[in-house]
Amino acid sequence: MKIIILGAGQVGGTLAEHLAIEQNDITVVDSDADKLRILQDRLDIRTVNGHASHPDTLFRAGAEDADMLIAVTNSDEINMMACQVAHSLFHTPKKISRVRSPAYLSHPDLFNKDHVPVDVLIGPEQLVTKSIRELIANPGALQVLDFADGLVQLVAVKAYYGGPLVGQELQQIRDHVPDVDTRVAAIFRRNHAITPVGTTVVEADDEVFFIAAKNNIRIVMSELRRLDKPYKRIMIAGGGNIGSRLAESIEGDYQVKVIERSYSRCRELSELLKHAVVLHGSASDTELLASENIEKTDVFCALTNNDEANIMVAMLAKRMGVRKVITLITNPAYADLLQGDEIDIALSPQQITIGSLLTHIRRGDISNVHSLRRGAAEAIEVTAHGDSRSSKVVGRRLDEIKLPDGVTIGAVVRGREVLIAHRHIEIAANDHVILFLLDKKHINAVERLFQVGFSFF
């Protein structure tokens, strides 16, 4: 597939890396020649230096015969204008744009071929807000991912000493919870991936990814770790787009406090939020944190636009007694270094955004793509089509399907019915199949597996 990516920032660069590995023809456009040079030194891609929305730049990038344009520059207006130019002058079949401003996103009718011709809108702040909201709703989880419209969830937890399953084989989970069906999809032990089998023994500190129907998640979590009490008190450092969105979405269910340095922004937040308390000051002010009973706070969310500030205030809050800290970190090197020590969860906005983008890029009928462990692995939801003659999966039992190494099937969703993967299950047409890829290089093989042909013998 020939794809043009506008913007060589963290999202554009990470996306180019993902897609180049998958043998796509990638061209990256940016006005910063140094960023392009760095990308080209490590990736087999083309680069074009120029203004992303200018017709001559898009022409030099090969827009005349591109299959897709992905606009992820830091400017909403440049992204939207680039999609307009690609549509009007080059008839680009698919146009994806990152749009951040709520002023645009609150008017979805604006985006169609008769107005602003964007086929797929990506709102990073919305995606990050949803991720944090799920983590707050599932105490103890490191990652919570939805599949099949929320019927199924994939949850990552750290196995603790004293958990009923710790030190035991995975196949014994049925003895512990006979009425709940679940499957462990992947285990990361000391940063190395393990493909789990029935005889795999769970060790303390393992990062365990399991899949289950949404209403069974808490039961399975209790087998791997002590269950955290439901959260009540949430403190948010930073009242920007993400902080304000999060506060607005959870203030009806939790006691929420927002700390914001800008007095004018505090006034705006006070008018926007109905129940949350807005505090004017610095999240690094120990007297302010102490006066607001930081030691009784369940979750502290560091959501400013500065990595170093987020790290410092999160560590400060943790040392002052907060139960859990969630930190927004755009630099992946920081995230890998810090998570699991004083910072409980380090969220990468670009990895969350990449998953949403890949959903619309991958071949086949793919509903969801989620990045696991900041890009180390991947989970996808794909719909099976065809019949036993035209498909390599429809009409076949799971143990008859030849999956690439490191790829496992976690669940099959048929209508509203959730079938956790067992070898005897037979895939039917229109089933939603949830797969896990410990090595992303196998994605092309998985896509081919689910493609419909005229016949297979």
LINHUMO-V18284 format. One record per residue. N is the residue number from 1. SS is DSSP state (a for helix, b for strand, c for the rest). PSI is psi in radians with two decimals (999 if undefined). Layout:
BEGIN
N:SS:PSI ; N:SS:PSI
END
This chain:
BEGIN
1:c:2.37 ; 2:b:2.02 ; 3:b:2.32 ; 4:b:2.20 ; 5:b:2.13 ; 6:b:2.02 ; 7:c:2.07 ; 8:c:0.46 ; 9:c:-2.79 ; 10:a:-0.71 ; 11:a:-0.85 ; 12:a:-0.75 ; 13:a:-0.77 ; 14:a:-0.71 ; 15:a:-0.75 ; 16:a:-0.70 ; 17:a:-0.80 ; 18:a:-0.87 ; 19:a:-0.53 ; 20:a:-0.66 ; 21:a:-0.55 ; 22:c:0.36 ; 23:c:0.57 ; 24:c:2.76 ; 25:b:1.81 ; 26:b:2.32 ; 27:b:2.23 ; 28:b:2.31 ; 29:b:2.34 ; 30:b:2.71 ; 31:c:-0.15 ; 32:c:1.84 ; 33:a:-0.57 ; 34:a:-0.73 ; 35:a:-0.73 ; 36:a:-0.68 ; 37:a:-0.72 ; 38:a:-0.75 ; 39:a:-0.79 ; 40:a:-0.46 ; 41:a:-0.47 ; 42:a:-0.12 ; 43:c:2.62 ; 44:c:1.36 ; 45:c:2.87 ; 46:b:2.66 ; 47:b:2.61 ; 48:b:2.18 ; 49:b:2.09 ; 50:c:3.10 ; 51:c:2.19 ; 52:c:-0.50 ; 53:c:0.00 ; 54:c:2.34 ; 55:a:-0.69 ; 56:a:-0.59 ; 57:a:-0.79 ; 58:a:-0.61 ; 59:a:-0.78 ; 60:a:-0.45 ; 61:c:-0.15 ; 62:c:0.51 ; 63:a:-0.39 ; 64:a:-0.58 ; 65:a:0.42 ; 66:c:2.51 ; 67:c:-0.46 ; 68:b:2.53 ; 69:b:2.26 ; 70:b:1.93 ; 71:b:1.86 ; 72:c:0.69 ; 73:c:3.05 ; 74:c:-0.03 ; 75:c:2.10 ; 76:a:-0.75 ; 77:a:-0.71 ; 78:a:-0.72 ; 79:a:-0.80 ; 80:a:-0.73 ; 81:a:-0.66 ; 82:a:-0.68 ; 83:a:-0.67 ; 84:a:-0.79 ; 85:a:-0.76 ; 86:a:-0.62 ; 87:a:-0.85 ; 88:a:-0.71 ; 89:a:-0.57 ; 90:a:-0.10 ; 91:c:0.74 ; 92:c:2.20 ; 93:c:-0.72 ; 94:b:2.28 ; 95:b:2.15 ; 96:b:2.34 ; 97:b:2.38 ; 98:b:2.19 ; 99:c:2.15 ; 100:c:-0.65 ; 101:c:2.20 ; 102:a:-0.44 ; 103:a:-0.59 ; 104:a:-0.77 ; 105:a:-0.39 ; 106:c:-0.04 ; 107:c:1.27 ; 108:a:-0.42 ; 109:a:-0.23 ; 110:a:-0.46 ; 111:c:1.63 ; 112:c:3.02 ; 113:c:-0.35 ; 114:c:-0.21 ; 115:c:-1.72 ; 116:c:1.88 ; 117:c:1.26 ; 118:c:2.13 ; 119:c:-0.64 ; 120:b:2.18 ; 121:b:2.32 ; 122:b:2.07 ; 123:c:1.69 ; 124:a:-0.73 ; 125:a:-0.68 ; 126:a:-0.75 ; 127:a:-0.76 ; 128:a:-0.73 ; 129:a:-0.76 ; 130:a:-0.72 ; 131:a:-0.78 ; 132:a:-0.71 ; 133:a:-0.70 ; 134:a:-0.67 ; 135:a:-0.65 ; 136:a:-0.64 ; 137:a:-0.31 ; 138:c:1.36 ; 139:c:2.32 ; 140:c:-0.25 ; 141:c:2.53 ; 142:c:-0.47 ; 143:b:2.42 ; 144:b:2.11 ; 145:b:2.35 ; 146:b:2.49 ; 147:b:2.75 ; 148:a:0.94 ; 149:a:0.60 ; 150:a:-0.02 ; 151:c:-0.59 ; 152:b:2.49 ; 153:b:2.52 ; 154:b:2.18 ; 155:b:2.38 ; 156:b:2.29 ; 157:b:2.75 ; 158:b:2.17 ; 159:c:2.28 ; 160:c:2.68 ; 161:c:2.34 ; 162:c:-0.19 ; 163:c:2.46 ; 164:c:-0.57 ; 165:c:-0.22 ; 166:c:2.23 ; 167:c:0.07 ; 168:c:2.86 ; 169:b:2.60 ; 170:a:-0.59 ; 171:a:-0.25 ; 172:a:-0.09 ; 173:a:-0.52 ; 174:a:-0.54 ; 175:a:-0.57 ; 176:a:-0.73 ; 177:c:1.30 ; 178:c:-0.38 ; 179:c:0.02 ; 180:c:2.27 ; 181:c:2.26 ; 182:b:2.90 ; 183:b:2.32 ; 184:b:2.08 ; 185:b:-0.59 ; 186:b:2.65 ; 187:b:2.31 ; 188:b:2.08 ; 189:b:2.04 ; 190:c:0.79 ; 191:c:0.23 ; 192:b:2.38 ; 193:b:2.44 ; 194:b:2.24 ; 195:c:1.96 ; 196:c:2.48 ; 197:c:3.05 ; 198:c:-0.54 ; 199:c:0.00 ; 200:c:2.27 ; 201:b:2.24 ; 202:c:2.25 ; 203:c:2.67 ; 204:c:2.47 ; 205:c:0.00 ; 206:c:2.46 ; 207:b:1.92 ; 208:b:2.18 ; 209:b:2.08 ; 210:b:2.72 ; 211:b:2.47 ; 212:b:2.86 ; 213:b:2.54 ; 214:a:-0.70 ; 215:a:-0.05 ; 216:a:-0.02 ; 217:a:-0.82 ; 218:a:-0.65 ; 219:a:-0.78 ; 220:a:-0.72 ; 221:a:-0.64 ; 222:a:-0.35 ; 223:a:-0.35 ; 224:a:-0.35 ; 225:c:2.88 ; 226:c:2.30 ; 227:c:2.27 ; 228:c:2.56 ; 229:c:2.61 ; 230:c:2.46 ; 231:c:2.59 ; 232:c:-0.77 ; 233:b:2.11 ; 234:b:2.31 ; 235:b:2.32 ; 236:b:2.15 ; 237:b:1.98 ; 238:c:2.05 ; 239:c:0.55 ; 240:c:-2.75 ; 241:a:-0.82 ; 242:a:-0.81 ; 243:a:-0.76 ; 244:a:-0.69 ; 245:a:-0.78 ; 246:a:-0.83 ; 247:a:-0.76 ; 248:a:-0.61 ; 249:a:-0.36 ; 250:a:-0.11 ; 251:c:-0.36 ; 252:c:-0.27 ; 253:c:-0.27 ; 254:c:2.87 ; 255:b:1.97 ; 256:b:2.35 ; 257:b:2.40 ; 258:b:2.23 ; 259:b:2.19 ; 260:b:2.33 ; 261:c:-0.62 ; 262:c:2.17 ; 263:a:-0.70 ; 264:a:-0.67 ; 265:a:-0.61 ; 266:a:-0.72 ; 267:a:-0.73 ; 268:a:-0.76 ; 269:a:-0.64 ; 270:a:-0.59 ; 271:a:-0.57 ; 272:a:-0.76 ; 273:c:2.40 ; 274:c:-0.63 ; 275:c:-0.49 ; 276:c:2.60 ; 277:b:2.25 ; 278:b:2.18 ; 279:b:2.26 ; 280:b:2.07 ; 281:c:-2.98 ; 282:c:2.39 ; 283:c:-0.18 ; 284:c:0.08 ; 285:c:1.83 ; 286:a:-0.59 ; 287:a:-0.71 ; 288:a:-0.80 ; 289:a:-0.73 ; 290:a:-0.72 ; 291:a:-0.42 ; 292:c:0.30 ; 293:c:0.94 ; 294:a:-0.54 ; 295:a:-0.28 ; 296:a:0.04 ; 297:c:2.39 ; 298:c:-0.78 ; 299:b:2.27 ; 300:b:2.12 ; 301:b:1.99 ; 302:b:1.83 ; 303:c:0.57 ; 304:c:3.09 ; 305:c:0.36 ; 306:c:2.03 ; 307:a:-0.84 ; 308:a:-0.70 ; 309:a:-0.73 ; 310:a:-0.76 ; 311:a:-0.80 ; 312:a:-0.78 ; 313:a:-0.54 ; 314:a:-0.77 ; 315:a:-0.67 ; 316:a:-0.81 ; 317:a:-0.70 ; 318:a:-0.75 ; 319:a:-0.39 ; 320:c:0.05 ; 321:c:0.03 ; 322:c:2.56 ; 323:c:-0.79 ; 324:b:2.48 ; 325:b:2.37 ; 326:b:2.19 ; 327:b:2.34 ; 328:b:2.11 ; 329:c:2.08 ; 330:c:-0.43 ; 331:c:1.93 ; 332:a:-0.50 ; 333:a:-0.68 ; 334:a:-0.76 ; 335:a:-0.82 ; 336:a:-0.59 ; 337:a:-0.61 ; 338:a:-0.55 ; 339:b:2.38 ; 340:c:-0.18 ; 341:c:-1.88 ; 342:c:-0.33 ; 343:b:2.11 ; 344:c:-0.82 ; 345:b:2.15 ; 346:b:2.01 ; 347:b:2.36 ; 348:c:1.90 ; 349:a:-0.65 ; 350:a:-0.62 ; 351:a:-0.65 ; 352:a:-0.73 ; 353:a:-0.71 ; 354:a:-0.76 ; 355:a:-0.75 ; 356:a:-0.69 ; 357:a:-0.76 ; 358:a:-0.47 ; 359:a:-0.62 ; 360:c:-0.04 ; 361:c:-0.62 ; 362:c:2.60 ; 363:c:2.65 ; 364:c:3.07 ; 365:c:1.42 ; 366:b:2.18 ; 367:b:-0.60 ; 368:b:2.48 ; 369:b:2.21 ; 370:b:2.37 ; 371:b:2.30 ; 372:b:2.46 ; 373:c:0.92 ; 374:c:0.77 ; 375:c:-0.07 ; 376:c:-0.51 ; 377:b:-3.14 ; 378:b:2.56 ; 379:b:2.34 ; 380:b:2.67 ; 381:b:2.06 ; 382:b:2.49 ; 383:b:2.30 ; 384:c:2.31 ; 385:c:2.86 ; 386:c:-2.78 ; 387:c:-2.98 ; 388:c:-0.36 ; 389:c:-0.63 ; 390:c:-0.13 ; 391:c:2.58 ; 392:c:-0.12 ; 393:c:-0.62 ; 394:c:2.34 ; 395:c:0.12 ; 396:c:2.51 ; 397:b:2.72 ; 398:a:-0.60 ; 399:a:-0.05 ; 400:a:-0.18 ; 401:c:2.21 ; 402:c:1.74 ; 403:c:2.56 ; 404:c:2.80 ; 405:c:2.40 ; 406:c:0.11 ; 407:b:2.25 ; 408:b:2.69 ; 409:b:2.24 ; 410:b:-0.64 ; 411:b:2.76 ; 412:b:2.24 ; 413:b:2.13 ; 414:b:1.79 ; 415:c:-2.06 ; 416:c:0.10 ; 417:b:2.28 ; 418:b:2.10 ; 419:b:1.84 ; 420:b:2.43 ; 421:c:2.15 ; 422:c:2.68 ; 423:c:-0.47 ; 424:c:-0.21 ; 425:c:2.34 ; 426:b:2.28 ; 427:c:2.34 ; 428:c:2.84 ; 429:c:2.43 ; 430:c:0.10 ; 431:c:2.51 ; 432:b:2.08 ; 433:b:2.24 ; 434:b:2.09 ; 435:b:2.73 ; 436:b:2.31 ; 437:b:1.91 ; 438:c:-0.36 ; 439:c:2.00 ; 440:a:-0.22 ; 441:a:-0.24 ; 442:a:0.08 ; 443:a:-0.67 ; 444:a:-0.67 ; 445:a:-0.67 ; 446:a:-0.73 ; 447:a:-0.75 ; 448:a:-0.63 ; 449:a:-0.62 ; 450:c:0.05 ; 451:c:2.55 ; 452:c:2.24 ; 453:c:-3.14 ; 454:c:-0.71 ; 455:c:2.69 ; 456:c:2.40 ; 457:c:999
END
